[in-house]
Structures are given as structure tokens and as C-alpha cells.
Amino acid sequence: MRRLIAEMPNTYIRSLADISEDGRYRYELSRTWDDALPSIAFILLNPSTADAYTDDRTVEHCVAYARRWGYGTVSMYNLYAYRTTYPKELEAQGFPIGPQNDEILKSVAASGIRIIVAWGNNAPAERINAVMAIIGRPVECLGINKNGSPKHPSRLSYNLQPQAWPY
């Protein structure tokens, strides 16, 4: 795995992306703007093109929520580490979790960091159950879809507060 760390003047003091050597998997993406403030984690469905140098819409939304809630770092993880801008491609690829993804999720859960789940409607129940077993503690979300899944942040209002996700 290669770790990319970028200095992004005027935006973040640190930007990190843990991406597999072949570029197919992204295990972690984080943005830091204030080291004196606590950190928060989001668990989403799958990563797209964002890396240590480039944000996408989802990253921008997660950063905005974290800033508004008083955090200085936001880290993003995923149910599936396979990088694609098309979530339906996950199924075509056999729902590739990524060789290191579950170990990284275990580490996040063990850290005690506040976790917001936000993978939207398209996650298979088996994977949700596996990840919730890894986390092993209550999590929060930005809202709940009609099917009970946690809402994805990209199309939600910025003034939301986290709520318990009743897994």
C-alpha cells in the first residue's frame, strides 16, 4: 500500500490517502485542518477518485459536516475499498472488499473515534452485518432511508446533526 500525503495550502494542513500499489483500492482518505480538535470517521459504500490531492463532492460534504460539528480531522473509510465512480460496478467486480479493508476498519473501531455510517441504499445486508460486527459498538448516521439504510451525505442539507443508527 502506498500512502500519499499532500500539503494543500489554504484548505488543509494535511491530506492523506492510503491507496493500494495498483491503485484499485483506497482504504483511507483523511483531511486535517486543525490538529487541536478531535477527529471523526465516516464509513461510506466505496471510494471514487478522491485522493491526497483531489476532493470529490462526497469528501467536500464530509469535511463540511465535520467542520460544522467542531472536528479538526475527518477520515473516510468504506464498506468496499474498490475505487469506482459507479457503485453498480461493485457488483460486476464481485463486491471487492479489498485485501486490507477489514483490518483497517477494525483499527478505526478500536480507536474509539466517533463513527458516522453513510453508505446509502446499495449496500448488501451481508456486508453491512460483517462491518457492524467488526465495529462492535453503536454508530450514528445523517438520516435514515426508507429501507433503513443510513443516508449518503452528498445530497443532504449541511445543517444536519448526527443521529443514532438503529442497526
Secondary structure, 3 states (H helix, E strand, C coil): CEEEEEEECCCEEEEEEEECCCCCEEEEEEEECCCCCCEEEEEECCCCCCCCCCCCHHHHHHHHHHHHCCCCEEEEEECCCECCCCCHHHHHCCCCCCCCHHHHHHHHHHHCCEEEECCHHHCCHHHHHHHHHHHCCCCEECCECCCCCECCHHHCCCCCCCEECCC
